[in-house]
Amino acid sequence: MAMDYFDDKGVKYTERDITVDEDGLHFILDKIGQAVTPVITIGDTVIVGFDRPKIDEALQAANVK
């Protein structure tokens, strides 16, 4: 859902599959403390799960259009 949402809004993103990306897994473990998905980072904001209001707020704060 998150990728579809970003595609619909024209927001570029990088997908990292933590089942094969060890650095991505370690990033998630360092930030969240457990291997959960999706974890979305926008600027310094880390969002766990697909939380549309928080995503929109972070995109606005980061001035992403």
C-alpha positions in Angstrom: 0.0 0.0 0.0 2.8 2.4 0.8 4.5 2.0 -2.5 1.2 2.4 -4.4 0.5 5.6 -2.3 3.9 7.1 -3.2 3.5 6.1 -6.8 0.1 7.8 -6.9 1.5 11.0 -5.4 4.6 10.9 -7.7 7.0 10.5 -4.8 10.3 8.8 -5.5 11.3 6.2 -3.0 13.8 3.4 -2.4 12.5 0.0 -1.5 14.6 -2.2 0.7 13.7 -5.8 1.2 14.9 -6.7 4.7 14.7 -10.5 3.9 17.7 -10.1 1.5 19.2 -6.7 2.5 21.2 -7.1 5.6 22.0 -3.4 5.9 18.3 -2.6 5.6 17.5 -5.1 8.3 20.1 -3.7 10.6 18.8 -0.2 9.9 15.3 -1.3 11.0 16.6 -3.1 14.1 18.6 0.0 15.1 15.6 2.4 14.6 12.7 0.2 15.8 14.2 -2.6 17.7 12.4 -5.3 15.8 12.0 -6.5 12.2 8.7 -5.0 11.2 7.5 -3.7 7.9 6.8 -1.3 6.4 9.1 1.2 8.0 9.1 4.5 6.1 11.7 7.2 6.6 11.1 10.7 5.3 13.9 13.0 6.3 14.5 12.4 10.0 10.9 11.0 10.5 10.5 7.3 11.0 7.0 5.9 10.5 6.1 2.3 11.3 3.3 0.9 9.3 1.2 2.6 6.6 0.0 5.7 8.5 -1.3 8.0 5.7 -1.7 11.1 8.0 1.8 10.8 9.4 3.2 10.1 5.9 1.5 13.2 4.5 2.7 15.3 7.5 6.3 14.1 7.0 6.2 14.7 3.3 4.9 18.2 3.9 7.6 18.9 6.5 10.3 17.6 4.2 8.8 19.7 1.4 8.4 16.7 -0.8 5.9 17.1 -3.6 
